[in-house]
Amino acid sequence: MSDNAREADVETAAAALREGELVVYPTETVYGLAADATNIHAVEAVFAAKGRSRDKPVSLAVPDVDRALDYVSPTDREERFMREFLPGPVTVVTERRDGVPDVLTGGKSRVGVRVPDHPVALALLEAVAPLTATSANTSGSPSATTVAELDEIRDRAAVVLDGGETGGVGSTVVDVRAGAIHRRGANADAVEAWLADN
């Protein structure tokens, strides 16, 4: 993040997010659609832009596990898992705290937590967090691994941060409490092995 233009772009994106706008940002998996995850109207805009059903919760992203603890209440085992795999291409489903709005979780008591392992995403999250962690595509469309692959959702974003080509495989979604992998993605085998051994 030493590139001044990149730093300026991140600050422009952070300012837009503080105003309740949407931002497309790169992660180590696919491009994500960011909004301030504590701003109900901004989260509503994410669901509208994606055409996503309200009963499909959206995860939140933070810059590190310590910041995650401001928004979720993991068990000791869940926190050990988080410290083992985050940052990385894993989404951990855990108990949310009161500051996480119902609109993000569809009213459910648990929320997915993500700490992306990407310098641009982390720089953005250092400036504004928590953010929504959901792929930057309309529901049913393929996820984007380059800015050129973004569908019409790019027109709904105030800022698009170009981080080049991303890894292309979605995050593994895991419920540590239940010992269940909801979606196999990057690092799934390592997650499975940890769940079996811990």
Stockholm file with secondary structure:
# STOCKHOLM 1.0

chainA/1-198         MSDNAREADVETAAAALREGELVVYPTETVYGLAADATNIHAVEAVFAAKGRSRDKPVSLAVPDVDRALDYVSPTDREERFMREFLPGPVTVVTERRDGVPDVLTGGKSRVGVRVPDHPVALALLEAVAPLTATSANTSGSPSATTVAELDEIRDRAAVVLDGGETGGVGSTVVDVRAGAIHRRGANADAVEAWLADN
#=GR chainA/1-198 SS CCCHHHHHHHHHHHHHHHTTCCEEECCSSSCEEECBTTCHHHHHHHHHHHTCCTTSCCEEECSSHHHHTTTBCCCHHHHHHHHHHCSSSEEEEEEBCTTSCHHHHTTCSEEEEECCCCHHHHHHHHHSCSEEECBSSCTTSCCCSSGGGCCGGGGGCSEECCCCCCCCSCBEEEETTTTEEEECCBTHHHHHHHHHHC
#=GC SS_cons         CCCHHHHHHHHHHHHHHHTTCCEEECCSSSCEEECBTTCHHHHHHHHHHHTCCTTSCCEEECSSHHHHTTTBCCCHHHHHHHHHHCSSSEEEEEEBCTTSCHHHHTTCSEEEEECCCCHHHHHHHHHSCSEEECBSSCTTSCCCSSGGGCCGGGGGCSEECCCCCCCCSCBEEEETTTTEEEECCBTHHHHHHHHHHC
//
